[in-house]
Every structure is written in structure tokens, then in C-alpha cells.
């Protein structure tokens, strides 16, 4: 026997609740009744079984996924591309904690949003029974019932002064079925591709012939670019750095404090090319430049302190000058530390 879909509109909650009770008494289960309203009424108001909410599982799942992404960004990336900066470890706690917080928060919100869409059966890909007056304040009750019961449901609707009664063949309102799965499968596949393609390219799992190494690019020295030149004869506030091409300050004594400062400054500005011990070990940038000395201490031993000062400040060959990064005193600290590498 064919089923029919019946839609009645009511103007208050109490009347709708009474109709739901009477229709249920006719033998129509809750699964065959749908209450539609522009206000999110609780199921308990109509004495119906509460709808299972998917927000919490999706939020927890999103938080777990965010933690995995944060782990990859912090530990995975630093393991694949280890760069020692400023004498710190590869994963200092403060920035690592911030990344974890941001990723967990982001994916928790995305999980809640996905749960909301699925909870509301978004998107609706098939024809649905609806009346636009529901958006204006009426409460709609949709009932799916066989022909024998449908007439009784209509009688209940009319007894409670339903404003509109619509009757349609249920066969014309097919369930979403496979269409819903195909939609979310396509969305999930598209999102996965959008995430995986950049990762595959970034980590050289898929190689594309393009310029992606420093030794293949056009050299642009550090701090180059359009800027206003200082007036002729101007002297920096801290005093001149060079006088007649020679350092304007005397070398600092190689004290323990100076060596410690030099080690920290060297780790920030130099280790990426020369390695922490001056042997290019672990130098993620220097490995692309075979002309960098294998032993920085031995190379420095044949230069004077003034020569080292000039090279650090002005640069040489591919090495950029660090004049804008370091004060004269900091430059002498690095000179002292580089000297210690050859001892």
C-alpha cells in the first residue's frame, strides 16, 4: 500500500504537541513524523525522543586531528629540515605550544561546523515537502503514513484547525541515499587533494622541474633594495664603523662573556651556512654552496681580526654583509668566537 506525506501548519507549540500525541496514538512512529519550525524547539516539548547530537564527537575528533597536524608542523618539519637558530633546540616550548593551541582550536571549530552540517542533513539534494509560511512563524508537522491511516491523520489535523494541509505521494519524495554520500565523498576527496598536493611538492615526494634551490637562483645580496642613502659625511649615532677602510673600534678581549655572546650571535646569523662548529655540519643553507670553507676556524686563522671584521660587516663573494644585523661590538664578539673554533 502506498504511503502518503501529509503536511499541516499550526500556529502554536501546544497545538502541535497535541497533534503529535494523537498521531502517535494512531500507530505512526516518531521516525515517520518531522516537526519543522524557524525556532529550534527541543524534542522534549513534543514528547519525542531527543535527537542524537554529533557535535561533541566531531569536536573531539577535530581536536585530535589538530594535535596531529601540530605535531607534524613542529616535530616532523624540524626533523626533515633541522635548522639551529640562536643556540635553541629544534622545538622550543613557547612557539611549539602556540602552534598546538592554534591547530587544536582551528580543527575543533572545523569539526563542530562539519557536525552541524551533518546534523542538519546538509545539503538537501532531493525534493522535500515544505511551505514557506513555516519561515514566517508557523510550525509544520510532516507525517508519512499509509493510505488507511492518512485519512485519520487528516481528520486530526482538521480537528486542531490546521491552517494548511498538503497531501503528496511519498514516492515523489525519495530519500537522499547515495547522493548524500557522494556529495560528502567528493568534498572530502577535494579537501584531501588540496592538502596533499602542496605537501607532496613541499617535501619533494613529487618533483617538478623548477628552480627551487638557492644555488640555482639569481644572487641578490642581503639588505639590498631601494632606500634613501645617508648624506655625504654623515656619521651614525653610535659612531663610525670604518675609518679609511679600517675598523673604527678596537677588538674586544676574548673573555668568557664575549665568547658566549659570540656563540649566540653566530648561531643566529652564521650557523645556517657554516654549521654550529664551523664545519658545515647541519648547515641547511650552506650545503648548497660547496665553495664555503669546510673548516671555518682554519680559514679564519690566516686572516687578521680586522679582516674578519670587514668580511662579517661587508660580506664576501656569496656571503652577504651583516652590517645591518650587528653592532660593531657584536661583530667583535663573533670574531672572537670564530677564532675559538680553530683552537
C-alpha positions as CSV (number, residue, x, y, z in Angstrom):
1,X,0.0,0.0,0.0
2,X,1.4,3.3,-1.0
3,X,2.5,5.8,1.6
4,X,1.4,9.5,1.7
5,X,3.1,12.6,3.0
6,X,0.9,15.0,4.9
7,X,1.9,18.5,6.0
8,X,-0.1,20.6,8.4
9,X,0.7,24.1,9.6
10,X,-0.1,25.1,13.2
11,X,0.2,28.5,14.9
12,X,1.4,27.4,18.4
13,X,3.5,24.9,20.2
14,X,0.8,23.5,22.4
15,X,-1.5,22.6,19.5
16,X,1.4,21.0,17.6
17,X,2.3,18.9,20.7
18,X,-1.3,17.7,21.0
19,X,-1.4,16.7,17.3
20,X,1.9,14.8,17.7
21,X,0.4,12.8,20.6
22,X,-2.8,12.0,18.7
23,X,-0.9,11.0,15.5
24,X,1.3,8.7,17.6
25,X,-1.8,7.1,19.1
26,X,-2.8,6.2,15.6
27,X,0.2,4.0,15.3
28,X,2.6,6.3,13.4
29,X,6.1,6.1,14.9
30,X,8.2,9.1,15.7
31,X,10.6,8.3,12.8
32,X,7.7,9.0,10.4
33,X,7.0,12.5,11.8
34,X,9.1,15.6,11.2
35,X,8.5,18.9,13.1
36,X,9.6,22.0,11.1
37,X,9.9,25.4,12.6
38,X,12.0,28.6,12.3
39,X,12.7,28.2,16.1
40,X,14.9,25.3,17.3
41,X,12.4,23.8,19.7
42,X,13.6,20.9,21.9
43,X,12.3,17.4,21.1
44,X,11.0,17.2,24.7
45,X,8.4,19.9,24.1
46,X,6.7,17.5,21.7
47,X,7.3,14.4,23.9
48,X,9.6,13.0,21.3
49,X,12.8,11.1,21.7
50,X,15.8,13.5,21.7
51,X,17.8,13.7,18.6
52,X,21.3,12.4,19.0
53,X,23.8,15.3,18.6
54,X,27.0,14.8,16.7
55,X,28.8,18.0,17.9
56,X,30.9,16.5,20.7
57,X,32.3,13.6,18.7
58,X,33.2,15.9,15.8
59,X,34.7,18.5,18.1
60,X,36.9,15.8,19.8
61,X,37.8,14.3,16.5
62,X,38.8,17.7,15.2
63,X,40.9,18.4,18.3
64,X,42.7,15.1,17.8
65,X,43.3,15.9,14.1
66,X,44.6,19.4,15.0
67,X,47.0,17.8,17.5
68,X,48.4,15.5,14.8
69,X,48.8,18.4,12.4
70,X,50.6,20.5,15.1
71,X,52.9,17.5,15.8
72,X,53.7,17.3,12.1
73,X,54.4,21.1,11.8
74,X,56.6,21.2,14.9
75,X,58.4,17.9,15.2
76,X,58.0,16.4,11.7
77,X,59.1,19.5,9.8
78,X,62.0,20.3,12.1
79,X,63.2,16.6,11.8
80,X,63.1,16.9,8.0
81,X,64.6,20.4,7.9
82,X,66.7,20.8,11.1
83,X,67.9,24.4,11.4
84,X,69.7,25.5,14.6
85,X,68.9,29.2,15.4
86,X,70.3,31.2,18.3
87,X,71.5,28.2,20.2
88,X,67.9,27.0,20.9
89,X,66.6,23.5,20.5
90,X,64.8,22.4,17.4
91,X,61.4,22.6,19.2
92,X,61.4,25.4,21.9
93,X,58.4,25.1,24.1
94,X,56.7,28.5,23.7
95,X,56.3,28.6,19.9
96,X,55.5,24.9,19.9
97,X,52.7,25.4,22.5
98,X,51.3,28.2,20.4
99,X,51.2,26.1,17.3
100,X,49.4,23.3,19.2
101,X,46.9,25.7,20.6
102,X,46.1,27.3,17.2
103,X,45.8,24.0,15.4
104,X,43.6,22.3,18.0
105,X,41.4,25.4,18.2
106,X,41.1,25.6,14.4
107,X,40.3,21.9,13.8
108,X,37.9,21.8,16.8
109,X,35.9,24.7,15.2
110,X,36.0,22.9,11.8
111,X,34.8,19.7,13.4
112,X,31.9,21.5,15.1
113,X,31.0,23.1,11.8
114,X,31.0,19.7,10.0
115,X,28.9,18.2,12.7
116,X,26.4,21.0,12.4
117,X,26.1,20.4,8.7
118,X,25.7,16.7,9.0
119,X,23.3,17.0,11.9
120,X,21.0,19.1,9.7
121,X,21.4,16.7,6.8
122,X,23.1,19.4,4.6
123,X,22.8,19.6,1.7
124,X,19.3,18.6,0.8
125,X,19.7,17.1,-2.7
126,X,16.2,15.7,-3.2
127,X,12.7,17.2,-3.3
128,X,11.3,18.0,0.1
129,X,7.9,18.8,1.4
130,X,7.9,22.4,2.7
131,X,5.8,25.5,3.0
132,X,7.3,29.0,3.0
133,X,4.9,30.1,5.8
134,X,7.0,28.0,8.2
135,X,9.7,30.7,7.9
136,X,7.0,33.3,8.9
137,X,6.2,31.6,12.3
138,X,4.0,28.6,11.6
139,X,5.0,25.2,12.9
140,X,4.9,22.4,10.3
141,X,4.2,18.8,11.0
142,X,5.1,16.3,8.3
143,X,3.7,12.8,8.6
144,X,4.4,9.8,6.4
145,X,1.5,7.3,6.7
146,X,-0.2,4.6,4.7
147,X,-3.4,5.4,3.0
148,X,-5.6,3.8,5.7
149,X,-4.0,5.9,8.4
150,X,-3.6,9.0,6.2
151,X,-7.3,9.8,6.3
152,X,-7.3,9.6,10.1
153,X,-4.2,11.9,10.3
154,X,-6.1,14.5,8.1
155,X,-9.0,14.3,10.5
156,X,-6.7,15.0,13.4
157,X,-5.2,18.0,11.5
158,X,-8.6,19.4,10.8
159,X,-9.8,18.9,14.3
160,X,-7.0,21.1,15.5
161,X,-7.6,23.7,12.9
162,X,-4.5,23.2,10.8
163,X,-4.1,26.2,8.5
164,X,-2.9,24.3,5.5
165,X,-3.0,20.6,4.8
166,X,-0.9,19.3,1.9
167,X,-1.0,15.7,0.7
168,X,1.6,14.2,-1.6
169,X,2.5,10.7,-2.8
170,X,5.6,9.6,-0.7
171,X,7.1,8.0,-3.8
172,X,7.7,11.5,-5.2
173,X,10.0,12.4,-2.3
174,X,12.9,9.9,-2.5
175,X,15.4,9.7,0.3
176,X,18.9,11.2,-0.4
177,X,20.6,7.8,0.0
178,X,23.8,7.5,-2.1
179,X,23.6,11.2,-3.3
180,X,24.5,12.4,0.2
181,X,27.4,10.0,0.5
182,X,28.6,11.0,-3.0
183,X,28.5,14.7,-2.1
184,X,30.5,14.4,1.1
185,X,32.8,11.9,-0.5
186,X,33.6,14.5,-3.3
187,X,34.0,17.3,-0.7
188,X,36.3,15.1,1.4
189,X,38.4,14.0,-1.6
190,X,38.7,17.6,-2.8
191,X,39.9,18.7,0.6
192,X,42.3,15.9,0.9
193,X,43.8,16.7,-2.6
194,X,44.1,20.4,-1.7
195,X,46.1,19.4,1.4
196,X,48.2,16.6,0.0
197,X,49.3,18.3,-3.3
198,X,51.2,21.2,-1.5
199,X,52.7,18.7,0.9
200,X,53.9,16.3,-1.8
201,X,55.5,19.2,-3.6
202,X,57.0,20.8,-0.5
203,X,58.7,17.6,0.7
204,X,59.9,16.6,-2.8
205,X,57.8,13.4,-2.8
206,X,56.6,14.6,-6.2
207,X,59.3,16.5,-8.0
208,X,58.5,19.3,-10.6
209,X,61.4,20.7,-12.6
210,X,61.6,24.3,-11.4
211,X,64.1,26.5,-9.7
212,X,63.8,25.5,-6.0
213,X,67.4,25.7,-4.7
214,X,69.4,28.7,-3.6
215,X,72.3,27.9,-5.9
216,X,70.0,28.0,-8.9
217,X,68.6,31.4,-8.2
218,X,69.9,34.8,-9.2
219,X,72.1,36.2,-6.4
220,X,70.6,39.2,-4.5
221,X,72.8,40.3,-1.6
222,X,71.2,40.7,1.8
223,X,69.7,44.0,2.6
224,X,69.8,45.2,-1.0
225,X,66.9,47.3,-2.3
226,X,65.8,50.8,-2.8
227,X,66.5,53.0,0.2
228,X,67.5,56.6,0.9
229,X,71.2,57.0,1.2
230,X,72.7,58.8,4.2
231,X,74.0,62.3,3.5
232,X,77.7,62.5,2.5
233,X,79.9,62.7,5.5
234,X,77.1,61.6,7.9
235,X,78.2,59.6,11.0
236,X,75.9,57.0,12.7
237,X,74.8,57.9,16.2
238,X,76.9,55.1,17.7
239,X,80.0,56.4,15.8
240,X,81.7,55.4,12.6
241,X,82.2,51.7,11.9
242,X,85.0,52.2,9.4
243,X,87.6,54.9,9.1
244,X,89.6,54.8,5.9
245,X,88.5,51.2,5.3
246,X,89.7,50.0,8.7
247,X,87.5,49.2,11.8
248,X,86.9,52.3,13.8
249,X,86.9,50.3,17.0
250,X,89.5,48.1,18.7
251,X,88.9,44.3,19.0
252,X,87.2,43.2,22.2
253,X,89.1,40.9,24.6
254,X,88.2,37.3,24.1
255,X,86.6,37.0,27.5
256,X,84.2,34.2,28.5
257,X,81.3,36.7,28.3
258,X,82.3,37.8,24.8
259,X,82.7,34.2,23.6
260,X,79.2,33.4,24.9
261,X,77.7,36.4,23.2
262,X,79.6,35.5,20.0
263,X,78.3,31.9,20.1
264,X,74.7,33.0,20.3
265,X,75.1,35.6,17.6
266,X,77.0,33.1,15.4
267,X,74.2,30.6,15.9
268,X,71.6,33.1,14.7
269,X,73.5,34.7,11.8
270,X,76.1,32.3,10.6
271,X,75.3,28.7,11.5
272,X,72.8,28.2,8.8
273,X,75.7,28.4,6.2
274,X,78.8,27.4,8.2
275,X,77.4,25.0,10.8
276,X,77.4,25.4,14.6
277,X,81.1,24.3,14.8
278,X,82.2,25.9,11.5
279,X,82.5,22.6,9.7
280,X,79.2,23.0,7.7
281,X,77.7,20.0,9.6
282,X,73.9,20.5,9.7
283,X,74.1,23.7,7.7
284,X,70.8,23.5,5.8
285,X,71.7,26.5,3.6
286,X,75.4,26.0,3.3
287,X,75.1,22.5,1.9
288,X,74.0,24.1,-1.4
289,X,77.3,26.1,-1.7
290,X,80.4,23.9,-2.0
291,X,82.7,26.9,-2.0
292,X,82.0,27.6,1.7
293,X,85.1,26.5,3.7
294,X,84.9,23.1,5.3
295,X,86.8,24.4,8.3
296,X,85.9,28.0,9.2
297,X,88.4,28.1,12.1
298,X,91.3,27.1,9.8
299,X,90.2,29.7,7.2
300,X,90.0,32.4,9.9
301,X,93.4,31.6,11.2
302,X,95.1,33.1,8.1
303,X,93.1,36.3,8.4
304,X,93.6,39.2,10.9
305,X,90.9,40.3,13.3
306,X,90.4,43.4,11.1
307,X,90.0,41.2,8.0
308,X,87.4,39.0,9.8
309,X,85.6,42.2,10.9
310,X,85.4,43.5,7.4
311,X,84.2,40.2,6.0
312,X,81.4,39.9,8.6
313,X,80.3,43.5,8.1
314,X,80.7,43.8,4.3
315,X,80.4,40.3,3.1
316,X,82.5,38.4,0.5
317,X,81.5,36.5,-2.7
318,X,78.2,34.9,-1.9
319,X,78.3,35.7,1.8
320,X,76.0,38.7,2.5
321,X,77.2,41.5,4.7
322,X,75.7,41.6,8.2
323,X,76.2,45.4,8.8
324,X,72.5,46.0,9.4
325,X,72.2,43.0,11.7
326,X,75.1,43.5,14.1
327,X,76.6,46.4,16.0
328,X,80.4,46.8,16.0
329,X,80.6,45.2,19.4
330,X,78.6,42.2,18.4
331,X,80.8,41.8,15.3
332,X,83.9,41.6,17.5
333,X,82.1,39.0,19.7
334,X,81.6,36.9,16.6
335,X,85.2,37.4,15.6
336,X,86.3,36.1,19.0
337,X,84.0,33.0,18.7
338,X,85.2,32.2,15.2
339,X,88.8,32.4,16.4
340,X,87.9,29.9,19.2
341,X,86.7,27.4,16.5
342,X,90.3,26.9,15.4
343,X,91.7,26.2,18.8
